[in-house]
Amino acid sequence: MLLISVAAASYLCEVLHRQDRWAVSILALAQRAIAGRFAAEGRPSARLLLGGQPHHRGPRSEALIVEGGVAALECETRLRIPAGDHVLFVAEALGVDYVLPQDPLVRVNRRYR
């Protein structure tokens, strides 16, 4: 099981309310640029978000999975919990797409570390 917290007004939250199955890619330290694309305001297309970045569709979720990160999981939402200006999504991991031994991209206090 895993839990993610998503801003209620975000496009990602809108997508997660429409689809029960999805994927999460844990990005590697070297993938900072792609993290910035996903953090941008608005509703960019997947082609813009993943342009030039190796990716594939997960066999269980059909969701786009970024390759070359630390890990990728395919998930199915089990519970949605409104929490202030966020929504908590509790999900079951349906499968692990990959795990690679490398440093993760971590953001703390508005900075990457």
N, C-alpha and C positions, 0 to 999 in steps of 0.2 A: 504494500500500500504506500501511496505517497500523497502529499498535500502540497498544493501550490496556492499562492495568494495573488490575485490579479485585480488591478484597478477596475472598479465596476463600470467606469465610463470608457474603458479602452476597447479598441477593435478586437483584441485577443479575447476579452471577456465575451463579446458578442459572438465570436466564432465558437467558443467553448460552450455557450448556451445552445448553439444549433447542432453541435456534434457531440456524441457521447464518446467516440473513439478518437484518440489523438496521440501525438508523439511529442516527446521532449528530448532535445539534444543538449547535453552538457558540454558547453564549448571549452576548447583548450585555450591556453594563454595566447597562443599565436592567432586566435580567431577574433581578436578585439574588433576589427573592422566590421565583421558580420553582426556582432552584438549591437553595434551602433546603428546598423540598418534596421534591426528589429525594434530598437528603442525610439526610432523616429516617429514623429506625430503623423497622423493620417492613416490612410488605408492603402498602403503600397501593394502592388501585385506580387505574387510569389516569384515571378520572373525577375522583378527588380530586387527583391530581398535575397534571392539565391543566385543572381547573375554571376557567373564565373566561379561559383562555389560548387564542388561536387556534392551531389545529393541524390536520393532515391526515395521511392514510396515504400512505406512499411507494409509487409505482407498481411499483418493483422488489422491495421487501422487505415491503410491507404493514405496516411498522412505523409507529408514531406519530412524527410529526415536528413539533417546536415551530416555529411561525412567528415571524418578527420577530427572529431572532438574527443572528449574523454569517454563519453558513453552516450547511448541513446536507448530510450525505453518507449515501448508502445503501451498506451494506457486506456482504460475505460472509466469514465466518471461514474462514481457510485453515489455521491452526495454533493450538493451545492449549498453553501451556507453564506448568506449575506453577513458581512462583518464591516460595519461602518462604510467607508468609501471603497471597500474591496469585496470580492467574493472569494471564498475559500472553496477550492475544488478538491474533494477527496476522491482518489482514483486507485483502481487496482492495476498493477503492472501486469500486462498480458504477456510480455516478453521483453527480453533484452536484445536489442539489435546488434550492439557491439560494445566492447569495453577496451580502451587502449591506455597503456600506462604512460601518462603525461600530466603536466601541471594544468589544473583547471583555471579558467578565467573567473576571477572573483571580484565583485564590486562591493565596496564597503565605504560608507559615508561619501557617496557620490564619486568615488575614485576606484579605478581598477588596481588590484594588487596582485 
